[in-house]
Amino acid sequence: MVRRTYESDAAKIEDVDDLDDLVADKREAWRATSDNARRRQRRYKKRLTKRLILLEAFEGLIE
């Protein structure tokens, strides 16, 4: 089974390709339609992107 995507995984992202590789919906086959799966993937990506922005802002404050 595929590992669920967590917000803490944002620290592992260095470029955009990493984001696509990291986001995984372990219940994709169980979704009613492929549209629902696509929406879920977008939500995961949005959460990780938001977390990356917060991490960058926090690092800027520390320096």
C-alpha positions in Angstrom: 0.0 0.0 0.0 1.2 3.5 -0.8 2.2 5.8 2.0 -0.1 8.7 2.8 1.1 12.2 2.0 1.7 14.4 5.0 2.4 18.1 5.4 5.7 17.3 7.1 6.9 15.8 3.8 7.2 19.3 2.4 10.8 19.4 3.8 11.7 16.7 1.3 10.7 18.8 -1.7 13.5 20.6 -3.6 11.9 21.2 -7.0 8.5 20.9 -8.6 9.1 17.4 -9.9 9.6 16.2 -6.3 6.1 17.5 -5.5 4.5 15.3 -8.2 6.5 12.3 -7.1 5.7 12.8 -3.4 2.0 13.2 -3.6 0.2 9.9 -3.5 -3.4 9.0 -2.9 -3.4 5.6 -1.4 -7.2 5.3 -1.9 -7.2 6.4 -5.5 -8.6 3.1 -6.7 -11.5 3.4 -4.1 -12.6 6.8 -5.3 -16.0 6.8 -7.0 -14.7 8.7 -10.1 -11.4 9.7 -11.5 -12.5 13.3 -11.0 -12.7 12.8 -7.2 -9.2 11.3 -7.3 -7.9 14.3 -9.3 -9.5 16.7 -6.8 -7.9 14.9 -3.9 -4.5 15.1 -5.5 -4.9 18.8 -6.1 -5.7 19.2 -2.4 -2.6 17.3 -1.4 -0.5 19.4 -3.7 -2.1 22.6 -2.4 -1.4 21.7 1.3 2.2 20.8 0.5 2.7 24.0 -1.4 1.2 26.1 1.4 3.5 24.3 3.9 6.5 25.1 1.6 5.6 28.7 1.6 5.4 28.7 5.4 8.8 27.0 5.7 10.4 29.5 3.4 9.0 32.4 5.4 10.1 30.9 8.7 13.6 30.3 7.4 13.7 34.0 6.2 12.8 35.1 9.8 15.5 33.0 11.3 18.3 34.4 9.1 
